Amino acid sequence: MLTFDDWWRLPADWVEAPNFRRGGWSAVSRLTLTGPGGEPETLYVKRQVAQFRRTPATGMRPRPTYFHEFRALSLSPALPVVDWVCYAERDDQAILVTRAPRGFVPLSALARRWPAPHLSCALVSVGATLALLHRRRLQHGACYPDHILVDPDTLRVRLLDLERWRRRLTVTAAARSDLDQLLRRAPFLDHAGRDSLLRTARLYAPGLSLPAPRLPQGIPDYV
């Protein structure tokens, strides 16, 4: 059994540069292990210092943002999210470890590989998957293309990075916020792709409407 210090002192093989803000930082590193059958298994080790969020669910007490993500990953086995391995916190430090689903790739990477007709099929699956959250009035809160993983063979979808999730008053409010966020950061989507996503979403949120798509301005997947 690994201790907090064991996880914290792992090599800093950062997936991307650490994010420094509000007097603290957060970062994600990749750890590859050998699974029970000898196959490689990838874990993502998320470490942070002094990154807090207040919500009514915690009595407005500041808790690490990774704690809120851990809550989201633990809500229900029916939700299409990545699997968590462990969560721990100490003072102003927090660690969340998740398991990378084998064979899945980010939606943004899939869009670079597939022609538009094939991508439209994947977007129907993405829309149906997001609807599983929205039907429970859950908003992802960081619904970016890199936070949506798709299995190219089965079109199954898994969601990650739910630090900003929240419960909304209505299904439509949750769907509108997430889909507007996703479409603004997905310049690779043509009108057919956008329609595939929205038609699926409207099956569960009939009153859903979004503003006209904006011209791409090189918005990064992480802001």
Residue pairs with C-beta under 8 A, 6 or more apart in sequence:
2 86
4 88
4 90
4 93
4 95
7 45
7 47
7 86
7 88
7 95
7 97
8 47
8 93
8 95
10 29
10 31
10 45
11 29
12 27
12 29
13 29
13 30
13 31
14 27
14 28
14 29
15 28
15 29
15 30
15 44
16 27
16 28
16 222
17 27
18 25
18 26
18 27
19 25
19 26
19 27
21 51
22 50
22 51
23 50
24 48
24 49
24 50
24 51
24 92
25 48
25 49
25 50
25 51
26 46
26 47
26 48
26 49
26 51
26 65
26 66
27 46
27 47
27 48
28 44
28 45
28 46
28 47
29 44
29 45
29 47
30 42
30 43
30 44
30 45
31 42
31 43
31 44
31 45
32 40
32 41
32 42
32 43
33 40
33 41
33 42
33 43
34 40
34 41
35 41
41 99
41 100
41 102
42 99
42 100
43 85
43 97
43 98
43 99
43 100
44 97
44 98
44 99
44 100
45 95
45 97
46 66
46 69
46 95
46 96
46 97
46 98
47 93
47 94
47 95
48 64
48 65
48 66
48 93
48 94
48 95
49 92
49 93
50 92
51 64
51 65
51 66
51 94
52 62
52 63
52 64
52 65
53 62
53 63
53 64
53 65
53 68
53 163
53 164
54 60
54 61
54 62
54 63
55 63
55 68
55 166
57 71
64 89
64 92
64 94
65 94
65 163
65 164
66 87
66 89
66 94
66 95
66 96
66 163
67 87
67 89
67 94
68 162
68 163
68 164
68 165
69 96
69 161
69 162
69 163
69 165
70 84
70 87
70 96
72 79
72 81
72 138
72 162
72 165
73 81
73 82
73 83
73 84
73 98
73 162
74 84
75 138
76 136
78 132
79 132
79 133
79 136
79 138
79 159
80 129
80 132
80 133
80 156
80 157
80 158
80 159
81 158
81 159
81 160
81 162
82 98
82 99
82 100
82 101
82 149
82 158
82 159
82 160
83 98
83 99
83 101
84 96
84 97
84 98
84 99
85 97
85 98
85 99
86 95
86 96
86 97
87 94
87 95
87 96
87 97
88 94
88 95
89 95
98 160
101 149
101 151
101 158
103 151
103 152
103 153
104 149
104 150
104 151
104 156
104 158
105 149
105 150
105 152
106 145
106 146
106 147
106 148
106 149
106 150
107 122
107 126
107 145
107 146
107 148
107 149
107 150
107 186
108 145
108 146
108 186
108 188
108 221
110 119
110 122
110 150
110 152
111 119
111 145
111 186
111 188
111 189
112 188
113 152
114 122
114 152
116 190
116 192
116 193
117 192
119 193
120 192
120 193
120 196
121 155
121 196
122 150
122 155
123 189
123 193
123 196
123 197
123 200
124 196
124 197
124 199
124 200
125 150
125 155
125 156
125 157
126 148
126 150
126 157
126 197
126 200
127 196
127 197
127 198
127 199
127 200
127 201
128 200
129 148
129 157
129 159
130 140
130 143
130 159
130 175
130 178
130 179
130 201
131 175
131 200
131 201
131 203
131 204
131 205
133 139
133 140
133 159
133 174
133 178
134 171
134 174
134 175
134 178
134 201
134 204
134 205
135 171
135 204
136 167
137 167
137 168
137 169
137 170
137 171
137 173
137 174
138 165
138 166
138 167
138 168
138 174
139 165
139 166
139 167
139 168
139 173
139 174
139 177
139 178
140 147
140 159
140 162
140 164
140 165
140 178
141 162
141 163
141 164
141 165
141 166
141 177
141 178
142 161
142 162
142 163
142 164
142 181
143 177
143 178
143 179
143 181
143 182
144 161
144 181
144 182
144 185
144 221
144 222
145 182
145 185
145 186
145 188
145 221
146 221
146 222
147 159
147 160
147 161
147 221
148 157
148 159
148 182
149 157
149 158
149 159
149 160
150 156
150 157
151 157
168 174
168 177
171 204
171 205
172 205
172 207
172 208
175 201
175 204
175 205
175 208
176 205
176 208
176 209
176 210
179 197
179 198
179 201
179 208
179 210
180 210
180 211
182 197
183 189
183 194
183 197
183 210
183 213
184 213
184 214
184 219
185 219
185 220
185 221
187 216
187 219
189 197
194 213
198 208
198 210
201 208
202 208
